[in-house]
Structure formats: structure tokens, C-alpha cells
Amino acid sequence: MQSRLITLLTDFGHMDPFVGTMKGVILGINPFAVIIDLTHEVSPMDILQGAFLLGTAWHHFPAGTIHIAVVDPGVGTQRRVLAVEAHDHTFLVPDNGLLSFILPKKATSNSPFQPYLQDVPSSYRATVLTEAKFWNNPVSSTFHGRDIFAPVAGYLSLGEPRETMGNPVTSVTQLALPTSRWLSGNLSGYVIHIDRFGNIVTTVSAASVENKRISIHINGRTISELTKTYGSGHGLVAHIGSHGYIEVAVANGNAAEFLKASVGDKVLVIKT
């Protein structure tokens, strides 16, 4: 699948030249590549945050886009490097759960957000990258973003088939994402993400509360209804965010600081 469009998501930040170096490697292979920065401000080594941000962004790009996501605390170990075709896009990721919001969820008994192996659906294709001729050699044990992900993306953008770059795999690592279900008028969820403004994103989807009167309970506080915007009402507010999940915010303030909230905190929704 040939595409000049390549996105980058990492936890590298901008202090060091890591991101620029990756772009240089890509452009050295395909000078006509178009490289888009999704974000490089993923919290260091936070795979769940990287997976969430990738999952909320990829579908806004045209079919054929190549997405590089590098949040990789296991770099240099035996963890696999994958190229996965899904939804007419190609994802280059370490095999650590970064595709958890892209591949279909399956029921699992694992604790929320813990890694487990999931079979690759039949409509998707996954390859473990093994062909070193497509890499930047010699490969550093600490910078696979430069030496594996970037050159592979460059060759893919020129039309090199994914299948020539490695071997097919039938399972990938996912993070266990809790499924919210109503039980006796209650629905349980979790804090999944806290954004730059301190807004709290939960796992409770818009669809699960559609046409229902509800209250939201988090860290000892109650929000009695959903509003439409951040600025509606005073103090704590809850609304359906742009990603399709219930968010908790403070008008002109920081909800995470106000509630001392962290990713993984429980959220309870009650029908009223």
C-alpha cells in the first residue's frame, strides 16, 4: 500500500533531536514523503496514553496513511516490532499494546489496562519486521525509532510491500480495556486519560448513556447532569467530549487537580 503520508507519535518530546532524526531518515529514503506530527508529548513510557491518543487520531487521516507510534520502554529487548494493516491504514508499532484502541476489543478476564495476547482478526494483517535490509544498520539497541521504524516507513511509502519486510503473525499484544455495562441502574468505568488542560476522559462512551438521565460520581464528588460545553455551569461539569467519551472538567480550571484524579480511578454512572 503506497502512501506519501506518514504520521509520528512518540514520547520523545522536543528537547533532543530524536524526532528530527527520524524525519531525516524517512526523507533520505523518500524525499517526497509528507510527515505529520501527531504528538511527541506522550508521557514517558506511558503505553496506555500513547494507545489512546493514537486511537483518537488515526481515523482523521486518509486511507493508505502510514502511522509510526513509538512509546517503547522495551526497546532493545525481545519485544517484536510490527507492521499492521488495519482499516486501510498501516501501523508501525512495538508489540506492547499501542494498537489497543484500533483493533477490535475482545472480552478478557485480565485486569483493566494489563497486557495480554489477542488473535489478529482475519480482516487485518500483521507482520513482525525481521528483514534488516530495510533498516538503518547498524541498529542501535536504544533507538529503534531511527533505525527500524523510520526506514521501514520510508520504504513502505515508496510502495515496498509489507510482506517482504518480515513474517506474518497471528497474535499481538493488547491492553485490556474495560467494557462498561449497565447493571441494576449503575454503570462502572475508569479514568482513561487526562489531557493538557486537566480534563478527565473516562471509558464511559456516549452511546452507553444516550437518552438517559444520569449522575456521574468520581473521587467522592457527584455531577448531576451532562452539559454541552466546558463553560456550561460552574465548578465541576461533565459532557460528551470530542472523542465520544464522558469527560469531567472544571469551568476555567483543572479538573484532575481539583479531584486529585489519576488514570485508573473508578467512575460510577447512575441512572436518575
Secondary structure as the mmCIF struct_conf table of DSSP 4:
data_model
#
loop_
_struct_conf.conf_type_id
_struct_conf.id
_struct_conf.beg_label_comp_id
_struct_conf.beg_label_asym_id
_struct_conf.beg_label_seq_id
_struct_conf.end_label_comp_id
_struct_conf.end_label_asym_id
_struct_conf.end_label_seq_id
BEND BEND1 ARG A 4 ARG A 4
STRN STRN1 LEU A 5 THR A 10
BEND BEND2 ASP A 11 ASP A 11
BEND BEND3 HIS A 14 ASP A 16
TURN_TY1_P TURN_TY1_P1 PRO A 17 PRO A 17
HELX_RH_AL_P HELX_RH_AL_P1 PHE A 18 ILE A 29
TURN_TY1_P TURN_TY1_P2 PRO A 31 PHE A 32
STRN STRN2 VAL A 34 THR A 39
BEND BEND4 HIS A 40 HIS A 40
BEND BEND5 VAL A 42 VAL A 42
HELX_LH_PP_P HELX_LH_PP_P1 SER A 43 SER A 43
TURN_TY1_P TURN_TY1_P3 PRO A 44 MET A 45
HELX_RH_AL_P HELX_RH_AL_P2 ILE A 47 ALA A 57
HELX_RH_3T_P HELX_RH_3T_P1 TRP A 58 HIS A 60
BEND BEND6 PHE A 61 PHE A 61
TURN_TY1_P TURN_TY1_P4 ALA A 63 GLY A 64
STRN STRN3 ILE A 66 VAL A 70
TURN_TY1_P TURN_TY1_P5 PRO A 73 GLY A 76
BEND BEND7 THR A 77 GLN A 78
STRN STRN4 VAL A 81 ALA A 86
TURN_TY1_P TURN_TY1_P6 HIS A 87 ASP A 88
STRN STRN5 HIS A 89 PRO A 94
TURN_TY1_P TURN_TY1_P7 ASP A 95 ILE A 102
BEND BEND8 LEU A 103 LEU A 103
HELX_LH_PP_P HELX_LH_PP_P2 PRO A 104 LYS A 105
BEND BEND9 ASN A 110 ASN A 110
HELX_LH_PP_P HELX_LH_PP_P3 SER A 111 SER A 111
TURN_TY1_P TURN_TY1_P8 PRO A 112 PHE A 113
STRN STRN6 PRO A 115 ASP A 119
HELX_LH_PP_P HELX_LH_PP_P4 VAL A 120 PRO A 121
TURN_TY1_P TURN_TY1_P9 SER A 122 SER A 123
STRN STRN7 ARG A 125 LEU A 129
HELX_RH_3T_P HELX_RH_3T_P2 ALA A 132 PHE A 134
BEND BEND10 TRP A 135 TRP A 135
BEND BEND11 ASN A 137 PRO A 138
HELX_LH_PP_P HELX_LH_PP_P5 VAL A 139 SER A 140
BEND BEND12 SER A 141 THR A 142
HELX_RH_AL_P HELX_RH_AL_P3 HIS A 144 HIS A 144
HELX_RH_PI_P HELX_RH_PI_P1 GLY A 145 PHE A 149
HELX_RH_AL_P HELX_RH_AL_P4 ALA A 150 SER A 157
TURN_TY1_P TURN_TY1_P10 LEU A 158 GLY A 159
HELX_RH_3T_P HELX_RH_3T_P3 ARG A 162 MET A 165
STRN STRN8 GLY A 166 PRO A 168
BEND BEND13 THR A 170 THR A 170
STRN STRN9 SER A 171 LEU A 175
HELX_LH_PP_P HELX_LH_PP_P6 LEU A 177 SER A 180
STRN STRN10 TRP A 182 LEU A 183
TURN_TY1_P TURN_TY1_P11 SER A 184 GLY A 185
STRN STRN11 ASN A 186 ILE A 194
TURN_TY1_P TURN_TY1_P12 ARG A 196 PHE A 197
HELX_LH_PP_P HELX_LH_PP_P7 ASN A 199 ASN A 199
STRN STRN12 ILE A 200 SER A 205
HELX_RH_AL_P HELX_RH_AL_P5 ALA A 206 VAL A 209
TURN_TY1_P TURN_TY1_P13 GLU A 210 ASN A 211
STRN STRN13 ILE A 214 ILE A 218
TURN_TY1_P TURN_TY1_P14 ASN A 219 GLY A 220
STRN STRN14 ARG A 221 ILE A 223
BEND BEND14 GLU A 225 GLU A 225
STRN STRN15 LEU A 226 THR A 227
BEND BEND15 LYS A 228 THR A 229
TURN_TY1_P TURN_TY1_P15 TYR A 230 GLY A 231
BEND BEND16 SER A 232 GLY A 235
STRN STRN16 LEU A 236 ILE A 240
TURN_TY1_P TURN_TY1_P16 SER A 242 HIS A 243
BEND BEND17 GLY A 244 GLY A 244
STRN STRN17 TYR A 245 VAL A 250
TURN_TY1_P TURN_TY1_P17 ALA A 251 ASN A 252
BEND BEND18 GLY A 253 GLY A 253
HELX_RH_AL_P HELX_RH_AL_P6 ALA A 255 LEU A 259
TURN_TY1_P TURN_TY1_P18 LYS A 260 LYS A 260
TURN_TY1_P TURN_TY1_P19 VAL A 263 GLY A 264
STRN STRN18 LYS A 266 LYS A 271
#
